[in-house]
């Protein structure tokens, strides 16, 4: 279980990376508006991959992309 300071540290780290990612997406969208279509296709591909079931040797099948959950 995470302690209070660890939760705050991970929250701050996540906010920093989300802000950087959002800034990069916005700046690239201004340079090339068609990038939105590519991002949508990537998001759809990630969604499809995440709902596939994968056979695992210890649990039968798993819907988790790494086969552990």
Backbone bond lengths (Angstrom), bond angles and torsions (degrees), N, CA, C in turn:
res aa  C-N    CA-C-N  psi(-1)  N-CA   C-N-CA  omega(-1)  CA-C   N-CA-C  phi
1 X - - - 1.445 - - 1.526 108.84 -
2 X 1.331 115.45 139.90 1.452 120.10 179.93 1.523 111.13 -79.89
3 X 1.306 115.02 142.68 1.462 120.32 176.55 1.533 108.76 -85.85
4 X 1.312 116.29 167.86 1.461 121.59 -178.92 1.527 114.01 -54.66
5 X 1.339 118.39 -49.61 1.470 118.67 179.46 1.534 112.96 -63.48
6 X 1.322 117.05 -35.27 1.462 119.70 178.32 1.529 110.93 -67.02
7 X 1.335 116.83 -39.26 1.460 120.62 178.06 1.527 109.79 -60.95
8 X 1.316 116.47 -45.47 1.463 121.13 179.95 1.523 110.63 -63.77
9 X 1.349 117.57 -42.18 1.458 121.07 179.63 1.528 111.34 -61.86
10 X 1.341 117.21 -45.74 1.463 120.51 -179.81 1.527 111.22 -68.10
11 X 1.317 117.17 -34.78 1.466 120.77 177.01 1.521 110.16 -63.47
12 X 1.318 117.40 -45.76 1.467 121.55 179.48 1.526 110.30 -63.62
13 X 1.332 117.01 -42.92 1.463 120.86 178.65 1.529 110.54 -61.32
14 X 1.320 117.03 -43.64 1.461 120.70 179.86 1.523 111.08 -64.23
15 X 1.310 117.54 -43.29 1.470 121.40 -179.72 1.528 110.26 -62.08
16 X 1.329 117.00 -40.07 1.469 120.21 179.51 1.522 110.43 -62.41
17 X 1.336 117.02 -48.11 1.462 119.67 -177.77 1.527 112.32 -69.02
18 X 1.314 117.40 -35.48 1.469 120.21 176.45 1.526 110.15 -65.48
19 X 1.325 117.22 -41.36 1.469 120.53 179.18 1.525 111.06 -65.10
20 X 1.329 117.25 -42.73 1.469 120.39 178.28 1.525 109.92 -62.97
21 X 1.333 117.30 -45.28 1.458 121.07 179.41 1.517 112.43 -61.64
22 X 1.326 117.04 -42.81 1.466 120.85 178.81 1.525 110.61 -63.80
23 X 1.330 116.32 -40.33 1.466 120.14 178.87 1.533 110.76 -63.45
24 X 1.322 117.18 -42.87 1.464 120.88 179.49 1.523 110.60 -64.25
25 X 1.331 117.26 -43.44 1.466 120.28 179.96 1.526 110.88 -62.93
26 X 1.318 117.58 -44.85 1.469 120.89 -179.82 1.526 110.86 -63.37
27 X 1.331 117.68 -43.25 1.468 119.57 -178.82 1.529 111.16 -68.09
28 X 1.330 117.71 -38.05 1.468 119.44 177.89 1.527 111.64 -70.81
29 X 1.324 116.73 -32.83 1.462 119.85 177.57 1.526 110.81 -66.08
30 X 1.326 117.25 -35.29 1.470 120.34 177.32 1.522 110.80 -66.96
31 X 1.339 116.94 -35.62 1.465 121.05 179.54 1.527 111.40 -74.46
32 X 1.344 116.65 -38.66 1.460 121.06 -174.66 1.531 108.61 -144.79
33 X 1.337 118.38 97.00 1.466 121.30 -175.91 1.534 114.28 -61.30
34 X 1.323 118.55 -22.42 1.459 119.85 -179.00 1.529 112.65 -73.95
35 X 1.312 117.90 -6.45 1.471 121.33 178.82 1.531 111.29 -63.26
36 X 1.330 116.87 -23.91 1.463 121.10 179.40 1.530 110.10 -62.90
37 X 1.317 117.34 -38.85 1.460 121.03 177.95 1.525 111.32 -64.82
38 X 1.315 116.50 -40.71 1.467 120.61 178.75 1.523 110.26 -64.74
39 X 1.328 116.93 -42.67 1.464 120.14 178.50 1.526 111.17 -63.25
40 X 1.317 117.02 -37.89 1.465 120.60 177.75 1.523 110.78 -64.32
41 X 1.329 117.34 -42.46 1.464 120.73 178.12 1.520 111.76 -65.00
42 X 1.315 117.48 -39.56 1.463 121.03 177.53 1.521 110.01 -64.31
43 X 1.328 117.28 -43.47 1.465 120.79 177.49 1.511 112.24 -61.27
44 X 1.339 117.22 -40.69 1.462 120.93 177.99 1.520 111.09 -65.44
45 X 1.332 117.19 -40.57 1.464 120.60 178.97 1.526 111.05 -64.51
46 X 1.323 117.18 -42.10 1.466 120.68 177.95 1.520 110.20 -62.76
47 X 1.324 117.56 -40.10 1.458 120.73 178.43 1.520 111.18 -63.32
48 X 1.323 117.79 -46.46 1.469 121.24 -179.21 1.530 110.30 -63.01
49 X 1.314 117.07 -44.33 1.466 119.88 179.31 1.523 110.79 -62.93
50 X 1.330 117.42 -36.33 1.462 119.91 -177.10 1.522 113.17 -71.81
51 X 1.352 118.77 -20.36 1.463 118.86 -179.41 1.523 112.67 -96.83
52 X 1.340 118.35 -5.27 1.462 120.16 174.70 1.511 110.00 -68.77
53 X 1.306 116.44 149.73 1.466 119.90 173.79 1.524 108.64 -99.97
54 X 1.303 115.75 139.94 1.452 122.59 -179.15 1.518 109.32 -116.18
55 X 1.338 118.07 134.85 1.458 119.28 176.55 1.534 110.43 -70.77
56 X 1.312 115.83 138.45 1.460 121.02 175.72 1.516 108.86 -125.54
57 X 1.301 115.94 153.60 1.458 119.73 -176.44 1.524 112.53 -77.85
58 X 1.318 118.63 -18.83 1.465 120.28 -174.32 1.518 113.95 -110.13
59 X 1.342 118.61 -17.47 1.469 119.30 -175.68 1.516 113.56 -130.24
60 X 1.319 118.08 8.60 1.453 119.45 -177.63 1.515 110.96 88.04
61 X 1.341 116.97 -92.33 1.469 120.88 175.45 1.522 109.32 -132.43
62 X 1.309 114.55 158.12 1.448 120.16 -179.89 1.510 109.68 -141.01
63 X 1.330 117.88 140.43 1.461 121.38 175.54 1.511 112.13 -86.48
64 X 1.306 117.06 -9.75 1.463 120.90 -179.46 1.523 109.11 -75.76
65 X 1.315 116.29 136.73 1.470 120.20 -174.25 1.527 113.17 -59.97
66 X 1.314 117.74 -26.21 1.471 119.41 178.89 1.513 111.69 -93.23
67 X 1.318 117.47 -4.60 1.468 120.35 178.04 1.508 114.16 76.52
68 X 1.323 118.06 23.23 1.466 119.73 -177.58 1.519 114.04 -114.78
69 X 1.326 118.87 -4.09 1.464 118.29 -174.00 1.482 115.05 -126.30
